[in-house]
Amino acid sequence: MVTSPSGSASAPVQVERVQLGVRMEKSLVKVLKGLAEFEGTTLGQLLENIVLHSFEPVVGQEGEMAASPHSKKALAAIVDLKRIYGMDFDVHASRSFAD
């Protein structure tokens, strides 16, 4: 069951998942895998959740901010995972990535 923003349950949404091959920065992938484990979900489900939330703007901040799917506990875990896996960059660094 899917829960609507009002908290009521709605019918399941049928989806078709596909395998995709992508390349991502190594420490970022480790942090994502650790976060998926922390959340008790798969890496694919975590990425779907992050992407879907990124499509939802913060009202009044459209184009500047997006909703975050992460709880305060998860955000604290992200800080720890970034430290553990040596991810010492933020969202703005992606513009400077070089292979």
HELIX and SHEET records of a PDB file:
HELIX    1   1 LYS A   26  GLU A   39  1                                  14    
HELIX    2   2 LEU A   43  SER A   54  1                                  12    
HELIX    3   3 LYS A   72  ILE A   84  1                                  13    
HELIX    4   4 VAL A   91  SER A   96  5                                   6    
SHEET    1   A 2 VAL A   2  THR A   3  0                                        
SHEET    2   A 2 ALA A   9  SER A  10 -1                                        
END                                                                             
